[in-house]
Amino acid sequence: MLPKQHRLIRREDFATTFDRGSYTSIHEGVAIKFVKTILPDSRIGFPIGKNFSKKAAARNRARRVLRAATFQFLSQLKPGFDIIILIKPGYKNIEHKKVTEDLKKVFIKANLLK
């Protein structure tokens, strides 16, 4: 579970990040949108919709795996960003190790790691 100060929760924050955020992706199926904020910590959100899977269990598992993989990078992320982690529908059988590698590639590409 992510600490409360690192969670992107409010609908307005998601909308702002989607509207004004920069997009970075890799071919494997993970993408991010991020926007700079004035907050001291980076906040992260995981919108996993029905376009990923019609089954709630699959969406919840994907969300859990993404949260666990992202938790490892919290201390390495630059402060002051709202980040939305998107997962593409073709990325069905996700495993923690693969997701961690893909997130690291995306964070490096977006220059979000310290």
Protein Blocks (a to p, Z undefined) as FASTA:
>chain_A
ZZfklpcfbfklmmmmmmmmccdddfkopacdddddfbfbdcddddddfklpmclklmmm
mmmmmmmmmmmmmmmpcghiacdddddfklmbgcfklmmmmmmmmmmmnopaZZ
